[in-house]
Amino acid sequence: MISVVIPTYNREDYIGDCLDSITRQSCRDLEIIVVNDGSTDSTGEICRHKAGNDARIKIIDRPNGGLSRARNTGLDNATGDFVAFVDSDDMLHPDALTIMNFIAEKSGCDIVAARYDYAATPHFETPLSSEFSTMTSENAIELTLYQTRSMNNSVCGKLFRRRLFDKVRFTGGTMFEDLDIFYRLYDLTDRIAVSKALVYFYRANPTSFINTWSPARLDALKVCDTMAEYIYNKLPSLKKAADDRCLSTAFNIFINTTRNNVEPSVADHCRQTIKRLRLQSLLNPKVRLKNKIGIIMSYGGTKTIISLSRWLSKY
């Protein structure tokens, strides 16, 4: 059985379609755990209505505590052999769980990573390919840290053996929870199965955390520092990859500090991180072109970075 964990907070315009995409899965052996994280709109009512029509849906109401705690609550109540995470803005391909479950069984891997897409409306490919490849967990971490197109740090669009979460959980009260947990999960396995099947669909939501600025986004700096320390100690061969991810985050936060009313010390911290790491990343052949362009821009000073940051955001 697969446990599908759906944390939700004030998503009345999205949660119905999200749940429909899961209840219509060709894989029928599911438990669908909706964690209503203190919603104040009609999200809870919509979920309860859906649950009345499908006994597989379980609603857990809790006070608002953020995405990480809501996911952990879902994990506390999950009983399946595998677990999949779906954000309540988003949708799954009808065969998503069937394909990922098949790949998990065929490969013997504890983690299956598939593709996701962004657009205004879903345009899922049918039928989905069951082809897959495998890679070492260390290689998967490296590709993710370098932000390649082949791997990403999101827990969505993936299938995890539930027992992995006996040792690792999301960090409560911390944003960028996916970046915070992915390398710790991957490090619990030897191999990861990778599929090119497009199983997950991110729907554009202008009010989502990633599309708005708030001081909570500064958590990215702390998350990267924690990640770097872990990798330095346990996976030292990936030090350059970790440094490049820290550099990328410093660039992103630095640009945002110039557009928003942020404590000047944050910009100074980012500037020092950029200066400390930029040369080694510029000389590193594994670093993506976007980062190298940003590094070159940094030598021109703050105004150069700001003037070209919009262009960079397109790539």
C-alpha positions as CSV (number, residue, x, y, z in Angstrom):
1,M,0.0,0.0,0.0
2,I,1.1,3.6,-0.7
3,S,0.4,6.4,1.8
4,V,-0.2,9.7,0.1
5,V,0.4,12.6,2.5
6,I,-1.2,16.0,1.6
7,P,-0.6,18.9,3.9
8,T,-3.0,21.8,3.2
9,Y,-3.5,25.3,4.5
10,N,-6.1,27.7,3.0
11,R,-6.1,26.1,-0.4
12,E,-9.9,26.1,-1.2
13,D,-9.2,26.9,-4.8
14,Y,-6.9,24.0,-5.3
15,I,-7.5,21.1,-2.9
16,G,-10.5,19.7,-4.7
17,D,-8.7,19.1,-8.0
18,C,-5.7,17.8,-6.0
19,L,-7.7,15.2,-4.2
20,D,-9.6,14.2,-7.4
21,S,-6.2,13.5,-9.1
22,I,-5.3,11.1,-6.3
23,T,-8.6,9.3,-5.9
24,R,-8.6,8.7,-9.6
25,Q,-5.2,7.0,-9.5
26,S,-5.0,3.7,-11.4
27,C,-3.2,2.4,-8.3
28,R,-6.1,1.7,-6.0
29,D,-4.2,0.4,-2.9
30,L,-3.9,3.8,-1.2
31,E,-4.5,5.6,2.0
32,I,-4.8,9.3,1.5
33,I,-3.9,11.4,4.5
34,V,-4.9,15.0,4.4
35,V,-3.4,17.1,7.1
36,N,-5.5,20.3,7.5
37,D,-3.0,22.6,9.0
38,G,-5.4,25.1,10.7
39,S,-7.1,26.3,7.5
40,T,-9.5,29.3,8.0
41,D,-11.2,29.1,4.7
42,S,-13.4,26.3,3.2
43,T,-10.5,23.9,2.7
44,G,-11.5,21.6,5.6
45,E,-15.1,21.4,4.4
46,I,-14.0,20.5,0.9
47,C,-11.8,17.8,2.3
48,R,-14.5,16.3,4.5
49,H,-16.9,16.3,1.5
50,K,-14.4,14.4,-0.6
51,A,-13.7,12.0,2.3
52,G,-17.5,11.2,2.5
53,N,-17.2,9.8,-1.0
54,D,-14.0,7.9,-0.6
55,A,-13.2,5.8,2.5
56,R,-9.5,5.9,1.6
57,I,-9.3,9.6,2.6
58,K,-8.4,10.4,6.2
59,I,-8.6,14.0,7.5
60,I,-6.4,15.1,10.3
61,D,-7.1,18.6,11.7
62,R,-4.3,20.3,13.6
63,P,-3.4,23.8,14.6
64,N,-1.4,25.7,12.1
65,G,2.3,24.7,12.5
66,G,3.7,24.9,9.0
67,L,4.4,22.5,6.2
68,S,7.2,20.5,7.9
69,R,5.1,19.7,11.0
70,A,2.1,18.9,8.9
71,R,4.1,16.4,6.8
72,N,5.5,14.8,10.0
73,T,1.9,14.5,11.3
74,G,1.0,12.7,8.0
75,L,4.0,10.4,8.5
76,D,3.0,9.6,12.0
77,N,-0.3,8.3,10.7
78,A,1.0,6.5,7.6
79,T,0.8,2.7,7.4
80,G,1.8,2.0,3.8
81,D,5.0,0.4,2.6
82,F,5.7,3.5,0.6
83,V,4.8,7.2,1.0
84,A,4.3,9.9,-1.6
85,F,4.0,13.6,-0.8
86,V,1.6,15.9,-2.8
87,D,1.2,19.6,-2.0
88,S,-2.4,20.7,-2.1
89,D,-1.8,23.1,-5.0
90,D,-0.7,20.3,-7.2
91,M,-1.9,17.2,-9.1
92,L,-0.8,13.7,-10.1
93,H,-0.9,12.0,-13.4
94,P,-3.5,9.2,-13.3
95,D,-0.8,6.5,-13.5
96,A,1.8,8.3,-11.4
97,L,1.7,6.0,-8.4
98,T,1.3,2.8,-10.5
99,I,4.4,3.7,-12.5
100,M,6.5,4.7,-9.5
101,N,5.4,1.6,-7.5
102,F,6.3,-0.7,-10.4
103,I,9.7,0.9,-10.7
104,A,10.3,0.6,-6.9
105,E,9.5,-3.1,-7.1
106,K,11.5,-3.8,-10.3
107,S,14.6,-1.9,-9.1
108,G,14.5,-2.8,-5.4
109,C,15.3,0.8,-4.6
110,D,13.9,2.6,-1.6
111,I,13.5,5.9,-3.5
112,V,12.0,6.5,-7.0
113,A,12.5,10.0,-8.5
114,A,10.3,11.0,-11.5
115,R,9.7,14.2,-13.4
116,Y,7.5,17.2,-12.7
117,D,6.3,20.1,-14.7
118,Y,4.9,23.6,-14.3
119,A,2.2,25.2,-16.4
120,A,-1.2,26.9,-16.2
121,T,-3.1,23.6,-16.8
122,P,-2.0,20.0,-16.6
123,H,-0.8,18.4,-19.8
124,F,0.3,15.0,-18.7
125,E,1.9,12.6,-21.2
126,T,0.0,9.4,-21.7
127,P,0.9,6.6,-21.5
128,L,3.7,6.9,-19.0
129,S,6.9,5.0,-19.7
130,S,8.0,2.4,-17.2
131,E,11.7,2.7,-18.2
132,F,14.1,3.7,-15.5
133,S,17.8,3.9,-14.6
134,T,19.5,3.8,-11.3
135,M,22.3,5.8,-9.8
136,T,24.2,5.8,-6.5
137,S,22.7,8.0,-3.8
138,E,26.0,10.0,-3.7
139,N,25.6,10.8,-7.4
140,A,22.0,11.8,-6.9
141,I,23.0,14.2,-4.1
142,E,25.7,15.7,-6.3
143,L,23.4,16.2,-9.3
144,T,20.8,17.8,-7.0
145,L,23.3,20.1,-5.3
146,Y,24.5,21.3,-8.7
147,Q,20.8,21.9,-9.6
148,T,20.9,19.9,-12.8
149,R,17.8,19.3,-14.8
150,S,18.0,15.6,-14.1
151,M,17.5,15.8,-10.4
152,N,15.8,18.2,-7.9
153,N,15.5,18.4,-4.1
154,S,11.7,18.3,-3.9
155,V,10.1,15.4,-2.1
156,C,7.1,15.7,-4.5
157,G,7.1,13.6,-7.7
158,K,8.9,10.8,-5.8
159,L,8.1,7.6,-3.9
160,F,9.9,6.8,-0.7
161,R,9.9,3.6,1.3
162,R,8.2,4.6,4.5
163,R,10.8,3.1,6.9
164,L,13.3,5.7,5.8
165,F,11.3,8.2,7.9
166,D,12.0,6.2,11.0
167,K,15.4,7.8,11.0
168,V,14.8,11.1,9.3
169,R,12.0,13.7,9.7
170,F,11.3,17.2,8.4
171,T,12.6,20.0,10.6
172,G,9.7,21.7,12.2
173,G,9.6,25.5,11.9
174,T,12.1,25.6,9.1
175,M,11.3,26.7,5.5
176,F,13.0,25.1,2.5
177,E,12.2,21.8,4.2
178,D,12.9,19.8,1.0
179,L,16.4,21.1,0.6
180,D,16.9,20.4,4.3
181,I,15.9,16.7,4.1
182,F,16.7,15.3,0.6
183,Y,20.4,14.6,1.2
184,R,19.7,12.9,4.6
185,L,17.1,10.7,3.0
186,Y,19.3,9.8,0.0
187,D,22.2,9.1,2.3
188,L,20.2,6.3,3.9
189,T,20.1,4.3,0.6
190,D,22.7,2.9,-1.8
191,R,20.9,3.5,-5.0
192,I,18.0,5.6,-6.3
193,A,15.8,4.8,-9.3
194,V,15.2,7.6,-11.8
195,S,12.3,7.8,-14.2
196,K,11.7,10.2,-17.0
197,A,7.9,9.8,-16.6
198,L,6.1,13.1,-16.0
199,V,4.1,12.2,-13.0
200,Y,3.7,15.4,-11.0
201,F,2.2,18.7,-12.0
202,Y,2.9,22.0,-10.1
203,R,0.2,24.5,-10.6
204,A,1.1,28.2,-10.5
205,N,-0.1,29.8,-7.3
206,P,0.9,33.4,-6.9
207,T,0.3,33.3,-3.1
208,S,2.6,30.4,-2.5
209,F,5.7,30.7,-0.3
210,I,8.1,30.4,-3.2
211,N,6.3,33.2,-5.2
212,T,6.3,35.8,-2.4
213,W,8.9,37.4,-0.2
214,S,8.9,37.0,3.5
215,P,11.6,37.0,6.2
216,A,11.1,33.2,6.4
217,R,12.9,32.9,3.1
218,L,16.1,33.7,5.0
219,D,15.9,30.2,6.4
220,A,17.6,29.1,3.2
221,L,20.9,30.4,4.5
222,K,20.6,28.3,7.7
223,V,19.4,25.2,5.8
224,C,22.4,25.5,3.5
225,D,24.8,25.9,6.3
226,T,23.4,22.8,8.0
227,M,23.6,20.9,4.7
228,A,27.2,21.9,4.1
229,E,28.3,20.8,7.6
230,Y,26.6,17.4,7.1
231,I,28.3,16.9,3.7
232,Y,31.7,18.1,4.9
233,N,31.6,15.5,7.7
234,K,29.9,12.5,6.0
235,L,30.3,13.0,2.3
236,P,33.5,15.0,1.9
237,S,33.8,14.1,-1.8
238,L,30.7,16.3,-2.4
239,K,32.2,19.4,-0.7
240,K,32.5,21.4,-3.9
241,A,28.9,20.6,-4.8
242,A,27.7,21.7,-1.4
243,D,29.7,24.9,-1.6
244,D,28.2,25.7,-5.0
245,R,24.6,25.2,-3.6
246,C,25.5,27.6,-0.7
247,L,26.9,30.1,-3.3
248,S,23.7,29.9,-5.3
249,T,21.6,30.5,-2.2
250,A,23.7,33.4,-1.2
251,F,23.2,35.0,-4.6
252,N,19.4,34.5,-4.4
253,I,19.1,36.0,-1.0
254,F,21.5,38.8,-1.8
255,I,19.3,39.9,-4.7
256,N,16.2,39.7,-2.6
257,T,17.7,41.9,0.1
258,T,18.2,44.6,-2.5
259,R,14.5,44.5,-3.4
260,N,13.0,44.2,0.1
261,N,13.5,45.8,3.5
262,V,16.0,43.3,4.9
263,E,18.5,43.8,7.7
264,P,21.8,45.0,6.0
265,S,23.8,42.3,7.9
266,V,22.1,39.7,5.8
267,A,23.4,41.2,2.6
268,D,26.9,41.5,4.1
269,H,26.8,37.8,5.1
270,C,25.7,36.8,1.5
271,R,28.4,39.1,0.0
272,Q,31.1,37.4,2.1
273,T,29.8,34.0,1.1
274,I,29.9,34.9,-2.5
275,K,33.5,36.3,-2.3
276,R,34.6,33.2,-0.4
277,L,33.2,30.6,-2.8
278,R,33.0,32.2,-6.2
279,L,36.5,31.4,-7.6
280,Q,36.3,27.7,-6.9
281,S,32.9,27.5,-8.5
282,L,33.9,29.5,-11.5
283,L,36.7,27.0,-12.1
284,N,34.5,23.9,-11.4
285,P,33.4,22.3,-14.7
286,K,30.4,20.8,-13.0
287,V,28.9,24.2,-12.0
288,R,25.9,25.2,-14.2
289,L,26.3,28.1,-16.6
290,K,23.7,30.3,-14.7
291,N,25.9,30.2,-11.6
292,K,29.1,31.0,-13.6
293,I,27.4,34.0,-15.2
294,G,26.3,35.2,-11.7
295,I,29.9,34.8,-10.4
296,I,31.3,36.9,-13.3
297,M,28.6,39.5,-12.6
298,S,29.7,39.6,-8.9
299,Y,33.1,40.9,-9.8
300,G,31.3,44.0,-11.2
301,G,29.7,44.8,-7.9
302,T,26.1,45.0,-6.6
303,K,24.7,47.2,-9.3
304,T,25.8,44.7,-12.0
305,I,24.2,41.8,-10.2
306,I,20.9,43.6,-9.7
307,S,20.7,44.8,-13.3
308,L,21.1,41.4,-14.8
309,S,19.3,39.3,-12.2
310,R,16.0,39.5,-14.1
311,W,17.6,38.1,-17.2
312,L,19.2,35.2,-15.2
313,S,15.8,34.3,-13.6
314,K,14.6,33.2,-17.1
315,Y,17.1,30.3,-17.2
